[in-house]
Amino acid sequence: MDGGFEPQVSIDDDRSHQKVNSLTEMVSGNFGCAHYRRRCKIRAPCCDQIFDCRHCHNEAKNSLEVDPLDRHDVPRHDVKRIICSLCNKEQDVQQLCIQCGVCMGNYFCSKCKFFDDDVSKKQYHCNECGICRTGGGENFFHCNKCGCCYSNALKDSHNCVEKAMHHNCPVCFEFLFDTREDIAVLRCGHTIHLECVKEMQRHFQYSCPVCSKSFRDMSRVWEKLDEEVAGTPMPLKYLNKMVWILCNDCGEMSEVNFHILGHKCPKCKSFNTRKTRGGPASCSSRITAMMRYQNVNLQE
């Protein structure tokens, strides 16, 4: 994996080198946008307009005020020209301005045409992803099947899903592969914004919105439901009613006694099940309501 590139220029003497460094320090933090601290702007190859960064372009060109037919993202790798924020010199993509010599970004990737002064993010370029990521290359590995970089902590424990990050977040619908937000990899292998997971938990939703598998240890909730089912006898006409269920967690199909509070999978003991045939309507909403009523503490 490639990291940030050091300034690749030829400076004749120490005085010139010190002058460039002094200039960079003097203007550090005074330029950039809400997304990045940097001392250059880009000329978008798609519409030939100037923006502080590609995110600024995408936000402007995909706003509700823009005709849907004209909305578009800038192809980041196609950026060919940049404009120095100090002297306004337009030039080819490079780290140091050819006119005033200022460093346009302490982190620079010539492959992504990317500049950023905030190196505390520990940016690095992943050749397999084809883009720059944050967090330090030594802390991540690239999973070829999932098609993205994951934390080393998941190297031998995650479930691989083909191109797991090459889709929209199932909650907010932002494209995940190049999002700037933190990502959570669920037990099932599907990916989602971490903040979206937290929002789901605030609404007592603990199953993957893609495959419906539980993404947390729900054993305490199932124990509570066991107690509630045992303490809630069914009316006589439903006492021997049987229904077929599909377990969302283990995939097992089973025939079980109907109960208004929930149906327990006999194989994995999960109540995360759905009725497939027989009996009244599904009671998944009742389980959610009971979890809210019990106020079970699922925080680790």
Secondary structure, 3 states (H helix, E strand, C coil): CECCCCCCCCCCCHHHHHHHHHHHHHHCCCCCCCCCCCCEEEECCCCCCEECCHHHHHHHHCCCCCCHHHCCCCCHHHCCEEEECCCCCEEECCCECCCCCCECCCEEECCCCEEECCHHHCCEEECCCCEEECCCHHHEEEECCCCEEEEHHHCCCCCCCCCCCCCECCCCCCECCCCCCCEEECCCCCEEEHHHHHHHHHCCCCECCCCCCECCCCHHHHHHHHHHHHCCCCCHHHCCCEEEEEECCCCCEEEEECCCCCCCCCCCCCCCEEEEECCCCCCHHHHHHHHHHHCCCCCC
